[in-house]
Amino acid sequence: MKVILQKDVKNLGKKGEAVEVSEGYARNYLVPRGLVVMATDANLRTLKQEQDAKQNRKDREKKEAEQLAEKISNMKVKVTAKAGEAGKIFGSVTSADIAAALEKQGVKVDKRKIDLKDPIKVLGEYKVDVRVYQEMSATLTVKVSGE
């Protein structure tokens, strides 16, 4: 019997997959618990439409992320901080400071997506990675100058 999974089922599959199961398993366990629906033509068409919509959304998000990555790669962000004579900063420049500077330039990025290994504690120019999509990142140039 062919069914469409409504939820993830261990050892069977993930939500949205059409799988073949025995009639007894489907009728006595899966259907009463609302884990599956029968794989009728209408249900299969609905599943295909949902998968197409999901794929279109992913493609659109990826395209927007590529545009954002290109925009970020071409940017230079200037962050000012109080510093001593030797170029050491009082405190440090964190990912939150970089995100605020980016937002001033019109690019909104979550501070958790800025991959800063350690806070910046010395004046200078740094290359910082910014994750814009699942496995896509852009390199941002950050210039830290003293006040």
Contacts in CASP RR format, 6 or more apart in sequence:
PFRMAT RR
TARGET T0000
AUTHOR 0000-0000-0000
METHOD contacts of the structure
MODEL  1
MKVILQKDVKNLGKKGEAVEVSEGYARNYLVPRGLVVMATDANLRTLKQE
QDAKQNRKDREKKEAEQLAEKISNMKVKVTAKAGEAGKIFGSVTSADIAA
ALEKQGVKVDKRKIDLKDPIKVLGEYKVDVRVYQEMSATLTVKVSGE
1 20 0 8 1.000
1 21 0 8 1.000
1 22 0 8 1.000
1 23 0 8 1.000
1 26 0 8 1.000
1 38 0 8 1.000
2 18 0 8 1.000
2 19 0 8 1.000
2 20 0 8 1.000
2 38 0 8 1.000
2 39 0 8 1.000
3 18 0 8 1.000
3 19 0 8 1.000
3 20 0 8 1.000
3 21 0 8 1.000
3 26 0 8 1.000
3 30 0 8 1.000
3 31 0 8 1.000
3 36 0 8 1.000
3 37 0 8 1.000
3 38 0 8 1.000
3 39 0 8 1.000
4 16 0 8 1.000
4 17 0 8 1.000
4 18 0 8 1.000
4 36 0 8 1.000
4 37 0 8 1.000
4 38 0 8 1.000
4 39 0 8 1.000
4 43 0 8 1.000
4 44 0 8 1.000
4 47 0 8 1.000
5 12 0 8 1.000
5 13 0 8 1.000
5 14 0 8 1.000
5 15 0 8 1.000
5 16 0 8 1.000
5 17 0 8 1.000
5 18 0 8 1.000
5 19 0 8 1.000
5 35 0 8 1.000
5 36 0 8 1.000
6 15 0 8 1.000
6 16 0 8 1.000
6 34 0 8 1.000
6 35 0 8 1.000
6 36 0 8 1.000
6 37 0 8 1.000
7 15 0 8 1.000
7 34 0 8 1.000
7 35 0 8 1.000
8 14 0 8 1.000
8 15 0 8 1.000
9 30 0 8 1.000
9 35 0 8 1.000
9 36 0 8 1.000
12 19 0 8 1.000
12 21 0 8 1.000
13 19 0 8 1.000
16 47 0 8 1.000
16 50 0 8 1.000
16 51 0 8 1.000
18 39 0 8 1.000
18 44 0 8 1.000
18 47 0 8 1.000
21 30 0 8 1.000
21 36 0 8 1.000
26 36 0 8 1.000
29 35 0 8 1.000
30 36 0 8 1.000
31 37 0 8 1.000
31 38 0 8 1.000
37 43 0 8 1.000
61 133 0 8 1.000
62 133 0 8 1.000
62 136 0 8 1.000
65 132 0 8 1.000
65 133 0 8 1.000
65 136 0 8 1.000
66 133 0 8 1.000
66 136 0 8 1.000
68 107 0 8 1.000
68 132 0 8 1.000
68 138 0 8 1.000
69 130 0 8 1.000
69 132 0 8 1.000
69 133 0 8 1.000
69 136 0 8 1.000
69 137 0 8 1.000
69 138 0 8 1.000
70 138 0 8 1.000
71 107 0 8 1.000
72 102 0 8 1.000
72 107 0 8 1.000
72 109 0 8 1.000
72 130 0 8 1.000
72 132 0 8 1.000
72 138 0 8 1.000
72 139 0 8 1.000
72 140 0 8 1.000
73 138 0 8 1.000
73 139 0 8 1.000
73 140 0 8 1.000
75 102 0 8 1.000
75 105 0 8 1.000
75 107 0 8 1.000
75 140 0 8 1.000
75 141 0 8 1.000
76 141 0 8 1.000
76 142 0 8 1.000
76 143 0 8 1.000
77 98 0 8 1.000
77 101 0 8 1.000
77 102 0 8 1.000
77 105 0 8 1.000
77 140 0 8 1.000
77 141 0 8 1.000
77 142 0 8 1.000
77 143 0 8 1.000
78 101 0 8 1.000
78 143 0 8 1.000
78 145 0 8 1.000
79 93 0 8 1.000
79 97 0 8 1.000
79 98 0 8 1.000
79 101 0 8 1.000
79 142 0 8 1.000
79 143 0 8 1.000
79 144 0 8 1.000
79 145 0 8 1.000
80 144 0 8 1.000
80 145 0 8 1.000
80 146 0 8 1.000
80 147 0 8 1.000
81 89 0 8 1.000
81 90 0 8 1.000
81 91 0 8 1.000
81 92 0 8 1.000
81 93 0 8 1.000
81 97 0 8 1.000
81 123 0 8 1.000
81 144 0 8 1.000
81 145 0 8 1.000
81 146 0 8 1.000
81 147 0 8 1.000
82 89 0 8 1.000
82 90 0 8 1.000
82 146 0 8 1.000
82 147 0 8 1.000
83 89 0 8 1.000
83 90 0 8 1.000
83 123 0 8 1.000
83 146 0 8 1.000
83 147 0 8 1.000
84 90 0 8 1.000
87 122 0 8 1.000
87 123 0 8 1.000
87 146 0 8 1.000
88 121 0 8 1.000
88 122 0 8 1.000
88 123 0 8 1.000
89 120 0 8 1.000
89 121 0 8 1.000
89 122 0 8 1.000
89 123 0 8 1.000
89 144 0 8 1.000
89 146 0 8 1.000
91 119 0 8 1.000
91 121 0 8 1.000
92 119 0 8 1.000
92 120 0 8 1.000
92 121 0 8 1.000
93 119 0 8 1.000
93 120 0 8 1.000
93 121 0 8 1.000
93 142 0 8 1.000
93 144 0 8 1.000
94 111 0 8 1.000
94 116 0 8 1.000
94 119 0 8 1.000
94 120 0 8 1.000
95 111 0 8 1.000
95 112 0 8 1.000
95 114 0 8 1.000
95 116 0 8 1.000
96 111 0 8 1.000
98 111 0 8 1.000
98 114 0 8 1.000
98 116 0 8 1.000
98 128 0 8 1.000
98 140 0 8 1.000
98 142 0 8 1.000
99 109 0 8 1.000
99 110 0 8 1.000
99 111 0 8 1.000
99 114 0 8 1.000
101 142 0 8 1.000
102 108 0 8 1.000
102 109 0 8 1.000
102 140 0 8 1.000
103 109 0 8 1.000
109 130 0 8 1.000
109 132 0 8 1.000
113 130 0 8 1.000
113 131 0 8 1.000
113 132 0 8 1.000
114 128 0 8 1.000
114 129 0 8 1.000
114 130 0 8 1.000
114 140 0 8 1.000
115 128 0 8 1.000
115 129 0 8 1.000
115 130 0 8 1.000
115 131 0 8 1.000
115 137 0 8 1.000
116 128 0 8 1.000
120 126 0 8 1.000
120 142 0 8 1.000
120 144 0 8 1.000
122 144 0 8 1.000
123 144 0 8 1.000
123 145 0 8 1.000
123 146 0 8 1.000
124 143 0 8 1.000
124 144 0 8 1.000
124 145 0 8 1.000
125 141 0 8 1.000
125 142 0 8 1.000
125 143 0 8 1.000
125 144 0 8 1.000
126 141 0 8 1.000
126 142 0 8 1.000
126 143 0 8 1.000
126 144 0 8 1.000
127 139 0 8 1.000
127 140 0 8 1.000
127 141 0 8 1.000
127 142 0 8 1.000
128 139 0 8 1.000
128 140 0 8 1.000
128 141 0 8 1.000
128 142 0 8 1.000
129 137 0 8 1.000
129 138 0 8 1.000
129 139 0 8 1.000
129 140 0 8 1.000
130 137 0 8 1.000
130 138 0 8 1.000
130 139 0 8 1.000
130 140 0 8 1.000
131 137 0 8 1.000
132 138 0 8 1.000
END
